[in-house]
Amino acid sequence: MRSGDELVVHRLDRLGRSTRDVLNLIHELDGKGASLRVLEPEITTAGDMGRMVITVLGMVADMELKFIRDRQRAGIKAARSRGVYKGRQKRVDDAAIRSLVSQGISKAQVARDLGVSRMTVYRALESNHRDTDSLPE
C-alpha cells in the first residue's frame, strides 16, 4: 500500500483476530499514509474520530469473541459431564496393537498394517505402560 491508498473491508472482524491485530494494521497503514474504510458500519480512519471509533469497535469485537469462547467451553464441559461429548471413537483397539508388537512385529509395520500412524502405536504402548504402573502392589 502507498500513500493515499485506502483498504476497504466489509466488517471490522474480518481485519484481524484481536484488537491488537486490528490496531497494529491500522498503525501500519497510518505509517504508509494509507487509510482504512469499514463498510459495515461505515467508518474510516481518515480522521481522529474514525480511528477512535475503530479502536472501540475492535475492543468490542475482541470481547465478543472471548464471550463466545467462554460459552463454548462451558457447553463442552456440561456435555462432558452428561457423557455426551466424548470425542472420536478409536479406530484400533490398544490391545490389538500391543498383541502385534509382542509378536515381534515392528512398530512401523504394525502402523502400516492397521492403517494408523506410528504415533498411535507408541501412544497405545505408552497407555499400557501407564495402566500397569498404576496397578496396586
N, C-alpha and C positions, 0 to 999 in steps of 0.2 A: 504494500500500500504506500501511496505517496501523499504528499501534502495536498489537501483539498479533496481527497477521496472520501467516500462515505461507505461504511459497511452497513448493510441492511439485513436485519434478522426479523423473522416473523414474531417470535416471542423471546423474552429475555432468558428463559430457562434453556433455550437452545444454544446459548452462547457459552455456557460453562457449567461445570458440575457444582461449583460452590461460589459463594460471594467473592472469595479471594480470587478465583479464576476469572470471574467477570471483571473485577476491579483491575486485575493485572492486565487484562486485554484492553480495557478502556485506557489505562495508563500508557500502554504500548502504542495504541492508536493516537493518543494525545501527543506522545513524543514524536510521532511521524507527521503530525499536523493533520491527521485524518479524524473523522468523527464517526459516531455510531448512531444509527436510527433503528429504533424498535417499532414495529408496525402495530403490535397489539400489547399494551395500549400505546398510542402514538407518543413517542418520546425521542428526543435527540440529545446528544452530548455537545451540541454546538454551543450551548451556554452553560453558565454555572448552575442554574436551577435544574437543567436537564441532567447534569452529572449527579447532583444530589438526589434527584428522584430515582435515577437508575441504581445508585448505591442502596437506597432504602428498599427498592423493589428486589434487588439482588439478595439482600438480607432476609426479606420476607420469603423469597423462593427457597433460600437455604433452610430456613426454619421449617417450612412446609415439607421439604424433603426429609428432614430429621423426624418430624412427626409421623410421616408415612412409614419410615423405617422402624420407629418405635412401635407403632401399631402392628406392623408386620411381625416383629419379634414377639410381641405379646400374643398374637394369634397363633404363631408357631408353637410357643410354649404351652398355650392352652390345648392345642391339638395334640401335642405330645403327651400331655397329662391324661388326655382321654384315650390315648393309644391309637389315634388316627394318623398322625404324622410320623411315619416310620422310616421313610427313605426307600430307596430302590431295593428290590429283592436281590440276594446274592445269586450270581449266575452258576457258581460252582460251590459245592459243599467243601468246607475246610478239611473235613475228614478224608475226602477223596484225594485232595492234594497231598495230605500227609501220607496217605497209603501209597501213592505212586512214588513219592520221594523215598519212603522207607524201603521200596523195592529196588532202589539204586538208580532210578531214572533221574537224569539231571534236571535241575530246576528249570532251565531254559526249555528243555524238551517237554516237561510237564506243562509249562505255559503254552507252548505251541499245540500240544495235543488237546488241551482243554479250551483253547481259544481265549486265553486270558493273558494279561501282562505278567512279566516276571515279578513285578512288584506285588501283584495279587498273590502269587505263590509265596513270596517272602512274608507277606502280612499273615497269610494263613498259618505258616510255620511259626511265626512270632506269637500269634494268638494262642497257639497250642502251648508254647513255652510259658506264656503268661498264665494260662489256665493251670498248668501243672505247678507253677511256682506258688500259686495262691491256695493250693490244697493244704488242709490241716495235717500236721505230722502225728 
